[in-house]
């Protein structure tokens, strides 16, 4: 699988989310300063609530921009069959219970956990080393077994590239 193209797909997904956050922040800021949301009494907090929402959206925008910048500068690495899992690894897990379905793919990145993309007719989930799954995978190798989920299901690492 072409990791550069995968990272471009992740950046496109993150950019789409950034555009939505920018639009939401503009709407919240406009609402916070709108004359109709001016407090009519001490219990009327519509404008204040919208200003808090705009501030939260602003923080999300800063986070999204930093994540996109990191992915643009990410040094990709190919992993050999015996190498330990580290950042930029694309990992395939197999579970005996789901042998009919294609095994899930995970991309280990320093940020952007939870981002899901469709690439090459597969769903790929970005995970970070801070996530519970990322913590279990970091340093493991092809063929190792891990257990996660509710209820806990044993998986083995089918491929690392």
Buried (B, 14 or more C-beta within 10 A) or exposed (E): BEBEEBBBBBBEBBBEBBEEBBEBBEBBBEBBEEEEBEEEEEEEEBBEEBBEBBEBBBEBBEBBBEBBEBBEEBEEEEBEEEBBBBBBBBBBBBBEEEEEEEBBBBBBBBBBBEBEBEBEEBEBBBBBBEBEBBBBBBEBBBEBEBEBEEEEBEBBBBBBB
